[in-house]
């Protein structure tokens, strides 16, 4: 990186995240004056415009790409319409050991006096908990599932190339054309569509105003700047900001700035901690890069500098602060911007380019928390792309992660997307599959699958609290066969999922009617043509996901019971459950037998792997095709983020020998220490899962650095990736770090401030994780070879 980027990078890295209340104050001011006077989509859009007109504008020294979420780098907004923080919430956020935010006492006072009185009882989170049925609350509090919509905007979103083809003024023309076609006689939704389209037009005006204000500030700064080079840069910034996002970009600089203004617009409008991603950024920017190189207006170094500035901007936008269960199950500053690289173009040709390699170089040099990247690996992706990616992730950052683009396409086509649209799709957030720029794919929270077995073994009782939280599905004495027990497990699964979806659909309705995302709707295809919001069926495709956790833990637990109770008769089911209730105290011999003499998932053993397939199919049958307010839109994916840690703390001891409170297995990874036959055996076990039925699966693998050393190591991991993907795997990612380094980082955190590790579908700074999460990463089996 050059000196400019080094300074900007260091400033971003060293700046501590803070909470800025400006957006909340502007929104409260606007709602007090206008709530109830305007149709809801118009109200939301006019509120967005009010924020864009009045929020503080910042342009820092040496910046080339401009715009911040708050008034300065690393200052993050709150979203009181979604979650109204209390003074106590802010006090906790400022004092907790990890992932703390700076909040001034003056801002706490102002929030308590101005923001909270208006939004308490009005915000989405308060509405949710005021009307939740008791059956949902019992399961939720016991850690059976989580609910994303309790405090943040639903949805993971990735963009396609629309914003590089049309500016906001072009989109306004499309909006007017759609309004002109409305049929107020024969279409009962015409008025609602007209209100939505009005809101979308206002949102386009808002982002133009936001960019114009940056142009004005840049011109003012240029007039006062004594350095000729910087004056010229500021004038160029002003020129760019007057062109985009009002118009489609015409060169590489404008294209990068265009994306950033769109990104800021969407996360200012509503994002309350969720993923906004550019999709296939290298493919989107490649034509601008090629044009600039050809006509001499751009050099490779200039393109790399502009992209590095974008990376730093993303790193300057930490996630909005969380509260409640969400804070417990996912503590991170990461806002989950995930950049897709390589993959396939819409016509099926290879999507990699020189921009792909530039992006990989930037990842390797900057080593920031975010953005994070992934390689979409098709059979047509050159091996050199995989080798370049491996040279980055072997340095220990945990990214880029690797995705099977051919499987991603199959997953999307299974649920009705066209081949061409599926090729343009990819990954947003961690591992979630979606059709970039054309889909609302909404995540509704995690399901604690091993907890459902606990309920089957306890007749619906939470073993940690002794409370009856689920339905009764039979006493242990009634389970004469393994199939009897499994039937009870499936009944618990069906009950939990139905209870969850019932509430999810209530939230779905609330977002559709009260939280219109009018600007986001402008940049997602078909919303303008339909006159419908992103949350109300506007996108071409609509999906709802439940993320299923702990497949390794549940598989190993069922395997232990089947093997030692029903097949061998070593123990009775009552004996195993009594030992679980005692957290194995006084039953260590039994625990070691279950741990050491059970076929475990991840070792290419059909005894265990067949049980994994049975559980997976049960989850699929209970989730896939379930109805939201838009029809049969529900699907599953196999993702835990860090929820496997939270769920582990809500789970009693399990029959595989795991102690109460310890983490569950993450994603589709084997249980900690259960994968004893190397990474190839893990890949072969996972390949038995019909992953095309999912919306994404996550596989973590940890390697000792020596394994990936030299070109031999690069070839070995490249071959592992190719082999796993040929077998039908969706995703794989790598931690390349030894235990000694991690232990030293625990003892001497200041020495390892920049140590990134793969946590789940994202990387985080190891020293920012709490001890529980650190130990979970250390406990993952370190592979010593291929």
JOLINFEN-V478917 format. One line per field, one symbol per residue. burial: I if it has 9 or more other ideal C-beta (glycine too) atoms within 8 Angstrom, else O. A space follows every 50 residues. Layout:
BEGIN
burial->???
END
This chain:
BEGIN
burial->OOOOIIIIIOIIIOIOIIIIIIIIIIIIIIIOOIOOOOOIIIIIIIIIII IIIOIOOIIOOOIIIIIIIIIIIIIIIIIIIIIIIOIOIIIOIIOOOOOI IIIOOOIIOIIIOIIIOIIIOIIIIIIIOOOIIOOIIIIIOIIIIIIIII IIIIIIIIIIIIIIOOIIIIIIOIIIOIIOOIOOOOIOOIOOIIIIIIII IIIIIIIIIIIIIIIIIIIOIIOOIOOOOIIOIIIIIIIIIIIIIIIIIO IIIIIIIIIIIIIIIIIIIIIIIIIIIIIIIIIIIIOIIIIIIOOOOIOO OIIIIIIIIIIIIIIIIIIIIIIOIIIOIIIIIIIIIIIIIIIIIOOOOI IIIOIIIIIIIIIIOIIIIIIIIIIIIIOOIOOOIIIIIIIIIIIIIIII IIIIIIIIIIIIIOIOIOOOIIIIIIIIIIIIIIIIIIIIIIIIIIIIII IIIIIIIIOIIIIIOOOOIIOOIIOIOOIOOIOIIIOIIIIIIIIIIOII IIIIIIIIIIIIOOIIIIIIIIIIIIIIOIIIIIIIIIIOIIIIIIIIII IIIIIIIIIIIIIIIOOOOOIOIOIIIIIIIIIIOOIOOIIIIIIOOIOI IIIOIOIIIIIIIIIIIIIIOIIIOIOIOOOOIIIIIIIIIIIIIIIIII IIIIIIIIOOOOIIIIIIIIIIOIIOIIIIIIIIIIIIIOIIIIIIIIII IIIIIOIIOOOOIIIIIIIIIIIIIOIIIIIIIIIIIOOOIIIIIOOOIO OIOOIIIIIIIIIIIIIIIOOIIIOIIIOIIIIOOI
END
